[in-house]
Amino acid sequence: MQGTIATFDPGSRSGTLLLDDGTELAFDGPAFDRSGLRLLRLGQRVAVETGTGGAITRIAIPGIG
């Protein structure tokens, strides 16, 4: 599943993204930590993995991770 970063707080390492269908999903610090990234930019395209219940478990750059 892919989307675009809508908000990102470097302090808490959490934020929200907009999926291609317009749905907004929140992610927490641990999901960002699993990405191996240092920061995210607003509008950046990302791929996400979700667990049971639809919670984001990992963020990645499409085609890289």
N, C-alpha and C positions, 0 to 999 in steps of 0.2 A: 504494500500500500504506500502511496506517495502523497506528499502535501507540501505546503509552503509555510515557513516559520512566520507566525503573526506577532508573537511576543517572545522575549527571552530575557531573563534576569540572571546576569552572570554571578551574582552573589549566592542565590539559591540554586542556580543551575537548572531552573525550571522555566516552563513557558507554555505556549499554545501554538498549535499549527492548524492550518485550514486544509482539509482534504480536498481533492479535486471536485467532490460533489458539494462543497460548501460547508460540510460539517466541521465544527471546531472541536479539537481534542486537546486536552491538557497533558503535559508530561512532567515528571518530577526529576529531581536531581539524580537519583540512581539510574534512571533510563538514559539521561544525558551522559553520565559517567561511563556507561557501557559502550558509548559511541567511540571513545578514544579521541574525540575532538576537544579542542580548547575553548571554542566559542561558536556561536551561531549568529548569522546576520539576519535581520528582518528581510523577508522576501526570499531567503535561501531555500532551494528545493531540497527536500530530504525524503528518504525512504524510512518507514517505521515498521517495527515488528510489534505485534500485539499479543497479549496473553489472554487467558480466560477472562471473560467479562469485558474485553475490548480495551483494557488498559495498555498504554504504550510501555513496552519493556526495553526497547532499544531504538536508537536513532542512528541512521547511516546516511552517507552521501551516496546518491544513486550511481551505480557503476563502480564504486570504490570499496564499499564495505558492506 
